[in-house]
Amino acid sequence: MQFVLIHVFVRQHEVALDVVGRDLLLVWCAVAAWAVWRLLAPDGVWHARRRRAEPSRARRALRVTLMVGAALLAAQVLLGYTVTVGTMVHAFWMSCLAALAVGLVRGLAERWFLLGERRLALFRYRRRRDAARTAAHGTEENVEPDPDSLPLDRVSAQRRRLLRALTVLLAAIALLWIWGPLLPALDRLDEMRPWDSETSLRAILYGLGILAATAVAARNLPGFLEVALSARTRLDASTRYAVTSIARYVIVIGGVTIGLGLLGMRWNNLQWMAAALTVGLGFGLQEIFANFVSGLILLVERPFRIGDQITIGEFTGTVTRIRTRATTLVDFDNREVVVPNKAFITDRLINWTLSDTRTRVVVRATVARDADPDAVHGVLLAAARAHPLVLAEPAPWSSFAGIGPNGLDFELFVHVRALADRGEVVNALNSRIVRDLEAAGIGLAFAQMDLRVREERPGSATAPPPPPAPGPAAG
């Protein structure tokens, strides 16, 4: 039947259109109404698994709407609008194909996201397992922390919102492309000027749509990149964070620029705002702009990463967040220190864990002057080799630093695996060195001071004159 309808409308024969085309369209409307009523029934197709047979409101509304639409098409055929109904039937079939294509794309994307989430869960489980093994066996393997990763429930929520927005966008584009030529009222949108400008109502609607799509994309981008980059690539946590941040900036800036351009805010209308913004950047907003540019440089250059332990000025802590204006550190007192990004570009920065988490610890000891240097070296090295947190490679070594004012100065150099081990190692080594030196009969040095007492005799050049003898009392 559909083949004959297509042949009739392609030939454009009046008799065929008036007789055969009309009858076939009436039959098509009846068959379509019955198929819609049957397929959208509670026990028909398009039924979600593990749910009740009661259809949703949207499904009931679509069932009634398509039935009423088929009846209206049949009424138009009886009134003589055969060509119009045939064109609408063709658009209906094209809409069905578009819906099938959009559904296929959504299904493939959802399947890809689900597999990505499972790979991400397996990837995180393996990282936790490796970290547990490293902590249990005390090996030197460095498992990088990932403190800024999203929980799986947030990843799933962002995935659903992103797929919903993608489905709506594709469906809207397909329907406008198919039904646009059949709706002459849409052409009137180009002639309507809401605020007496060159911007039409169609451009305003497109601009608002782009701004909405930009907001949805920027909000749900971290979940998409978490699935796309975590399990399939070997990028570390800080690189994924940098890619996510830069991609969000690009999407927001590009979407806002295009959306505002469609709304009529073009450069010739924004020249005064650009001039005022330039003056503001030169005065009041200079620091904000400098921090924003510095944040972009930090994300690209990466002098430190999420989870690194750094020292900037008088602050030492772990990097937890890198934002547009400032970077957040958590110090050893669990205080969050917000440092402007400009400070990392202009000030001296110490990164304790950029390429290697191992650091050197120096323990100093001062012994008495009569101590044997070789015996002191033996005590220091024995204490270092006995501690479990001291690394065997690089090996510990000691140095006779010199002869100080109070005794002999020695330095013991050891390496630890993590920055958090420094305090414990220094405390343990100092305690053991004191005990071992005392057991070996080596005394610790103490502050010495020489006092010279000089007795002055009478008649010397420096002796004070004797006091005058008492005279007779005055009469």
Secondary structure by P-SEA (a helix, b strand, c coil): caaaaaaaaaaccccccccaaaaaaaaaaaaaaaaaaaaaccccccccccccccccaaaaaaaaaaaaaaaaaaaaaaacaaaaaaaaaaaaaaaaaaaaaaaaaaaaaaaaaaaaaaaaaaaaaaaaaaaaaaaaacccbbbbbccccccaaaaaaaaaaaaaaaaaaaaaaaaaaaccccccccccccccccccccccaaaaaaaaaaaaaaaaaaaaaaaaaaaaccccccccaaaaaaaaaaaaaaaaaaaaaaaaaaaccccccaaaaaaaaaaaaaccaaaaaaaaaaaaaaaaaccccccbbbbccccccccccccccbbbbbccccbbbbbcaaaaaccbbbbccccccbbbbbbbbbbcccccaaaaaaaaaaaaaaccccccccbbbbbccccccccbbbbbbbbbccccaaaaaaaaaaaaaaaaaaaacbbbbcbbbbbbbbbbbcccccccccccccccccc
